[in-house]
Amino acid sequence: MKKNTVNFQPEYKLWKACAKESLARPVLEYVFFRNGYAYASDANILVRVPLDLCTTFDEESIDLLDGFAIHASLLKNLVKYEKVEVAHDIVKRNGEDKVVAVLIAWKENNCVKVYLSDNLSVTPPNFEGILQMPKEVVTVSKIGMYSKRTDTLAEAMGTKRMKMIFTQKDGVIFVHPVEEDNESVGAIMPLMLYEE
C-alpha cells in the first residue's frame, strides 16, 4: 500500500541492489531511470521496478526522471523525507546550458536539492538486454546461489515471496514477485560451481 506522501516508496530498497563503493565499476553504484522503470545492479543481481509502483510520483514527474540516475546512498536518504518533487533545472556544463533533473525534498523545515546525473563517466549496462527472456527454459536439477542475493532482490523489489525461472545451463535466473500487482523483475547472474 502506497503511503500518502509524494516520494519513493521505502519498501522498495533499490539501493540494496547497487554495488557498494565499486572501484572497478562505479557506474553500478547508481539507480537508473529509463522508460518508466528504475534499474539497479551490482553485476551479480539486477532489478527492474516500474516507477509508478515504487514511487508516488505522477506521470509527468516520472517522465522528468527519464534518462537520469541517482547514487544509491542519496536514494536511501531521500525515502526518509516527507515530500519529494521532481523538476528540471538548467546548469552550466563546459560553458553550455544543460537541462538536468533535480529532486527537491522536504523534511519538516529543511529542504534539500539533489541534482541527478545523466553523464556518468562509464556507460551503464544494457539492462533490458540482460532481462530478455529466452524462448526456451530448462529443467534444473542442481543449482547453487548465495541466499543473500535473493534476500537483496526481494528487498529491492518490495516483496517477501518470489518465483524463479531458470533459462539455460549457466544462464541468467529470472526472479518475479509472487504478487500479481507487482511487475518488478529481477535477475541473478550465473555462478559457476566446482565440485571437489
Buried (B, 14 or more C-beta within 10 A) or exposed (E): EEEEEBBBBEBBBBBBBBBEEEEEBBBBBBBBBBEBBBBBBBEBBBBBBBBBBBBBBEEEBBBBBBEBBBBBBBBBBBBEBEEBBBEEEEEEEEEEEEEBBBBBBBBEEEEBEBBBBBEBEEEBBEBEEBBEEEEEEEEEEEEEBEEEBBEBBBBBBBBEEBEBBBBEEEBBBBBBBEBEEBBBBBBBBBEEEEEE
